[in-house]
Amino acid sequence: MKSSIVRKAQFNAAHRLFIKDKTDQENLEIFGKCAYPNYHGHNYELHVKLSGEIDSETGFVYDIAKLRAIIDEEIIENYDHRNLNLDTEDFKNIIPTVENIAVVIYNRLRKKIENQFEIQIKLYETPRNYTIYPDQNTFL
């Protein structure tokens, strides 16, 4: 029987949205306040959804404690209280938009979680702005 579990986590991080080859004015026109030169921060809320078959022996889709440990090691330890542009290798050449952050998180988790499990990321940048990756129109 197929089912899903969701683990929620939070991290606080700063970033700046800008294109290196553009002037500050051009970046402001594209990204608005998010392009200010001195960075800004968010309290990100991460939801990681895993889908798969329920194990008949354990009753688990996936061990939630194991999922928590993977999220802590791969995401929280690398992004919490960091400047994503300056402090992480993941965003040296990628603009850390909420969409790109979700894709990077997905790729980090995909390396640690067996392929038999579907992974979906829902990442809130603010209480009103979030992204879903991959978007399968199934995540509430």
C-alpha positions as CSV (number, residue, x, y, z in Angstrom):
1,M,0.0,0.0,0.0
2,K,1.5,3.4,-1.0
3,S,1.5,6.3,1.4
4,S,3.5,9.4,2.3
5,I,5.1,11.0,5.3
6,V,6.2,14.6,5.7
7,R,8.9,16.0,7.9
8,K,9.0,19.7,8.6
9,A,12.2,21.6,9.4
10,Q,13.3,25.2,9.7
11,F,16.5,27.2,8.9
12,N,17.4,30.8,8.9
13,A,19.6,32.1,6.1
14,A,20.6,35.2,4.3
15,H,20.9,35.7,0.5
16,R,21.0,38.2,-2.2
17,L,19.4,37.8,-5.6
18,F,21.6,39.3,-8.3
19,I,23.1,38.5,-11.7
20,K,26.9,39.1,-11.6
21,D,27.1,40.6,-15.0
22,K,24.5,43.2,-14.4
23,T,24.7,46.6,-12.6
24,D,23.2,47.2,-9.2
25,Q,20.4,49.2,-10.9
26,E,19.7,46.4,-13.4
27,N,19.5,43.9,-10.6
28,L,17.2,46.1,-8.6
29,E,14.9,46.3,-11.7
30,I,14.9,42.5,-11.9
31,F,14.8,41.4,-8.3
32,G,13.6,44.5,-6.4
33,K,14.7,44.8,-2.8
34,C,16.0,41.2,-2.9
35,A,19.0,42.6,-4.9
36,Y,20.1,45.1,-2.2
37,P,23.9,44.7,-1.9
38,N,24.0,44.0,1.8
39,Y,21.9,40.8,1.7
40,H,18.7,40.0,3.6
41,G,17.4,37.0,5.5
42,H,14.5,34.6,5.7
43,N,13.1,32.1,8.2
44,Y,12.7,29.2,5.8
45,E,10.2,26.4,6.5
46,L,11.0,23.2,4.7
47,H,8.6,20.3,4.2
48,V,10.0,17.1,2.9
49,K,7.5,14.6,1.6
50,L,8.5,10.9,1.1
51,S,6.1,8.6,-0.7
52,G,6.5,4.8,-1.0
53,E,5.1,1.5,0.1
54,I,4.2,0.9,3.7
55,D,6.6,-1.7,5.1
56,S,4.4,-4.6,6.4
57,E,6.8,-5.4,9.2
58,T,7.4,-1.8,10.6
59,G,4.3,0.0,9.4
60,F,6.6,2.8,8.2
61,V,6.9,4.3,4.8
62,Y,10.3,5.5,6.0
63,D,11.8,5.8,9.4
64,I,11.0,9.5,10.3
65,A,14.0,9.6,12.7
66,K,16.3,8.6,9.8
67,L,14.7,11.3,7.6
68,R,15.2,13.9,10.4
69,A,18.9,13.0,10.7
70,I,19.4,13.3,6.9
71,I,17.6,16.7,6.8
72,D,19.7,17.9,9.7
73,E,23.0,16.7,8.2
74,E,22.4,17.7,4.6
75,I,20.3,20.9,5.0
76,I,20.3,22.4,8.4
77,E,24.0,22.0,9.1
78,N,24.9,23.5,5.8
79,Y,22.3,26.4,5.5
80,D,21.2,27.4,9.0
81,H,22.5,30.8,10.0
82,R,24.5,31.1,6.8
83,N,24.8,33.5,3.9
84,L,23.8,31.2,1.0
85,N,25.7,33.3,-1.5
86,L,28.9,33.6,0.5
87,D,29.0,30.6,2.9
88,T,27.9,27.7,0.7
89,E,29.4,26.0,-2.3
90,D,25.9,25.1,-3.5
91,F,25.1,28.7,-4.5
92,K,28.5,30.0,-5.7
93,N,27.2,29.8,-9.3
94,I,23.4,29.6,-8.8
95,I,21.1,32.5,-7.7
96,P,19.6,31.4,-4.4
97,T,16.0,32.0,-5.3
98,V,13.5,29.9,-3.3
99,E,13.0,27.8,-6.5
100,N,16.7,27.1,-6.8
101,I,17.1,26.4,-3.1
102,A,14.3,23.8,-3.3
103,V,16.0,22.1,-6.3
104,V,19.4,22.0,-4.5
105,I,17.7,20.6,-1.4
106,Y,16.0,17.9,-3.4
107,N,19.3,16.9,-5.1
108,R,21.1,16.7,-1.7
109,L,18.4,14.5,-0.3
110,R,18.1,12.4,-3.4
111,K,21.7,11.3,-2.9
112,K,20.9,10.0,0.6
113,I,17.4,8.5,0.2
114,E,16.9,5.3,-1.8
115,N,15.3,5.7,-5.3
116,Q,12.3,3.6,-4.3
117,F,11.0,6.6,-2.4
118,E,9.6,9.6,-4.2
119,I,10.7,12.9,-2.7
120,Q,8.9,16.2,-2.9
121,I,10.1,19.5,-1.4
122,K,7.9,22.4,-0.3
123,L,9.9,25.4,0.8
124,Y,8.4,28.5,2.4
125,E,10.5,31.6,2.0
126,T,7.8,33.6,3.9
127,P,4.5,32.6,5.2
128,R,2.9,33.7,1.9
129,N,5.6,32.7,-0.6
130,Y,6.7,29.1,-1.2
131,T,7.7,26.7,-4.0
132,I,7.1,23.0,-4.6
133,Y,9.7,20.8,-6.3
134,P,9.1,18.7,-8.3
135,D,5.6,20.1,-8.7
136,Q,3.2,17.2,-9.3
137,N,0.1,19.0,-8.2
138,T,-0.3,16.6,-5.3
139,F,1.3,18.4,-2.3
140,L,-1.2,20.1,0.0
